[in-house]
Structures are given as C-alpha cells and as structure tokens.
C-alpha cells in the first residue's frame, strides 16, 4: 500500500480508506483478502479505479454502479422498486412478488 500511495501521490490512510470501502462492499478483487497482506495487481488496479471515480466526485449509488456494474444495477432496481412499493403502501408479500416478476422481466 505504501508504494501505491506514493504512485498515486496520496497518503497511506487515503489508500487504506479506499481498500476498506472495497472490502466492506465485498468487491470481488478483495475476496479472501487477509489483513496486512500485500496488494495483488488486481487489487491495486481496483483501488486506482475507485480513486479516479471518487476524485471525479462520483459518490453513493453512482459509485456502487461504477465499481460493481453487474450487481449494482440489479440492487438499484430492487431498491427503487422497494421504495416505490413502500410509498404506495403495498404489503411486503405483494411487493416481494411484484419485485421478483419485474426483475425477471428486466433480466430477459
């Protein structure tokens, strides 16, 4: 991490925060990561991508979609549907059924 921080011209804690965010959000590049172990080239590349997005001001759901393009879109759709159903006081059982059906349509 020290070398990556030097290469990016940022502090080590800054790189550490990026790494921790990726671990907390279960990024595949950090699956099975052991604390204090050296970063793999894939992990370093992922941190660089994360830093470029955050430096450009991308945050929240937009950042998740950038870092997890395959899963975030599905999660964002599911979250939007859940919010919509809650606004219209649809029962949780009916909302779950509708969400499943709608997402199946999106995926086909």
DRENZATOR-541087 format. One record per atom (N, C-alpha, C): x, y, z. Coordinates in steps of 0.05 Angstrom, whole numbers, padded with zeros to 5 digits, always signed. Layout:
N
XYZ...
END
This chain:
108
+00016-00024+00000+00000+00000+00000+00017+00025+00000+00040+00023+00013+00058+00046+00014+00066+00055-00014+00074+00036-00031+00082+00042-00058+00059+00053-00074+00036+00041-00071+00012+00051-00086+00006+00080-00078+00007+00086-00052+00002+00113-00042+00023+00132-00055+00048+00124-00056+00068+00141-00069+00062+00146-00098+00055+00124-00112+00049+00126-00141+00025+00144-00146+00005+00143-00129-00019+00160-00132-00015+00188-00120+00007+00191-00106+00013+00217-00093-00009+00224-00073-00016+00204-00057-00036+00208-00035-00025+00195-00010-00038+00200+00012-00028+00189+00038-00036+00159+00039-00022+00144+00056-00029+00116+00060-00057+00113+00072-00065+00130+00091-00092+00127+00101-00113+00131+00079-00107+00147+00060-00126+00151+00038-00129+00126+00022-00107+00112+00016-00108+00086+00002-00122+00066+00020-00116+00067+00046-00129+00049+00065-00159+00052+00065-00169+00077+00064-00198+00081+00064-00210+00069+00039-00196+00073+00016-00206+00061-00009-00207+00031-00007-00186+00019+00003-00185-00010+00007-00207-00020+00025-00211-00006+00048-00232-00013+00067-00259-00012+00055-00265+00009+00039-00291+00012+00026-00295-00012+00007-00275-00019-00008-00278-00042-00027-00282-00068-00012-00269-00072+00011-00272-00096+00027-00300-00096+00039-00309-00073+00051-00335-00072+00063-00358-00077+00043-00354-00068+00019-00374-00072-00002-00370-00097-00018-00353-00115-00008-00349-00142-00019-00341-00142-00049-00322-00124-00056-00313-00124-00084-00298-00151-00089-00304-00163-00112-00292-00189-00118-00261-00189-00118-00248-00167-00123-00219-00166-00123-00208-00170-00095-00225-00165-00074-00216-00168-00047-00227-00192-00033-00239-00210-00048-00250-00235-00036-00226-00251-00024-00229-00258+00001-00208-00273+00014-00183-00257+00022-00186-00230+00021-00163-00213+00028-00156-00217+00058-00130-00220+00063-00120-00223+00090-00107-00197+00099-00116-00187+00122-00106-00161+00132-00076-00161+00132-00065-00138+00124-00036-00132+00124-00021-00147+00102-00035-00162+00085-00020-00176+00064-00016-00156+00040+00005-00161+00024+00009-00143+00001-00014-00144-00018-00018-00121-00032-00039-00120-00052-00031-00135-00077-00050-00148-00089-00045-00160-00115-00048-00138-00137-00038-00143-00161-00041-00123-00182-00071-00117-00187-00088-00137-00185-00117-00132-00190-00128-00114-00168-00120-00118-00143-00129-00102-00121-00119-00073-00124-00094-00070-00131-00083-00043-00136-00098-00029-00158-00104-00043-00179-00119-00032-00202-00147-00023-00193-00159-00039-00176-00186-00033-00167-00186-00008-00149-00165-00005-00133-00162+00019-00116-00158+00043-00134-00142+00040-00155-00138+00063-00173-00164+00071-00186-00180+00051-00195-00206+00058-00207-00224+00072-00187-00225+00062-00163-00241+00074-00142-00233+00103-00137-00206+00107-00135-00196+00135-00131-00203+00153-00154-00202+00143-00178-00208+00160-00201-00237+00168-00201-00255+00150-00193-00284+00156-00192-00289+00176-00169-00278+00171-00146-00283+00189-00123-00271+00217-00128-00248+00217-00141-00235+00243-00147-00252+00259-00167-00267+00245-00184-00285+00258-00203-00311+00266-00190-00314+00260-00164-00338+00269-00149-00361+00248-00150-00355+00224-00159-00376+00204-00160-00379+00191-00132-00404+00190-00122-00409+00181-00095-00434+00163-00094-00439+00151-00072-00464+00137-00066-00470+00115-00086-00495+00114-00095-00504+00093-00113-00489+00094-00140-00483+00118-00149-00468+00121-00174-00441+00108-00172-00428+00111-00149-00402+00098-00145-00405+00068-00144-00426+00058-00130-00431+00029-00130-00435+00018-00158-00450+00033-00174-00455+00024-00202-00429+00023-00218-00411+00042-00213-00385+00042-00228-00368+00019-00219-00367+00014-00193-00349-00006-00182-00360-00035-00184-00387-00037-00185-00400-00063-00187-00421-00062-00209-00413-00059-00234-00433-00055-00255-00453-00077-00258-00445-00102-00253-00464-00125-00257-00484-00127-00234-00475-00121-00210-00493-00125-00187-00507-00099-00178-00494-00077-00181-00506-00052-00171-00531-00044-00186-00531-00049-00211-00555-00042-00227-00579-00058-00217-00575-00084-00212-00596-00101-00201-00604-00091-00173-00585-00084-00157-00591-00074-00130-00606-00048-00131-00597-00030-00149-00610-00004-00152-00639-00007-00161-00644-00025-00180-00671-00030-00189-00688-00041-00166-00677-00060-00151-00692-00072-00129-00698-00051-00107-00679-00034-00102-00682-00013-00082-00704+00007-00091-00703+00014-00116-00722+00034-00127-00751+00022-00126-00753-00004-00133-00779-00017-00131-00789-00018-00102-00771-00025-00084-00779-00027-00056-00789+00001-00046-00775+00022-00053-00783+00049-00045-00810+00056-00057-00814+00049-00082-00840+00055-00096-00863+00040-00082-00858+00014-00076-00880-00002-00063-00886+00009-00035-00865+00018-00021-00870+00029+00006-00886+00054+00005-00880+00071-00015-00895+00096-00019-00925+00091-00024-00931+00069-00037-00959+00063-00044-00971+00043-00024-00958+00038-00002-00968+00021+00020-00976-00007+00010-00959-00018-00007-00964-00046-00017-00952-00065+00004-00966-00086+00010-00957-00105+00031-00929-00117+00023-00913-00124+00043-00887-00135+00038-00888-00161+00020-00908-00177+00025-00911-00202+00009-00917-00195-00020-00935-00177-00025-00942-00170-00052-00919-00155-00065-00905-00138-00050-00882-00124-00060-00860-00143-00069-00855-00164-00053-00835-00184-00059-00842-00198-00085-00867-00206-00088-00876-00220-00112-00873-00202-00136-00882-00177-00134-00881-00158-00156-00851-00153-00164-00835-00149-00143-00806-00144-00148-00794-00167-00164-00799-00191-00155-00788-00215-00168-00797-00215-00198-00823-00211-00203-00833-00212-00230-00821-00189-00247-00820-00165-00236-00809-00143-00252-00780-00147-00258-00764-00156-00239-00736-00160-00243-00731-00182-00264-00748-00202-00264-00746-00224-00284-00750-00212-00312-00769-00193-00314-00774-00180-00340-00750-00164-00348-00738-00149-00329-00714-00133-00335-00691-00151-00345-00688-00174-00332-00666-00192-00338-00669-00208-00365-00694-00208-00375-00697-00223-00400-00694-00207-00425
END
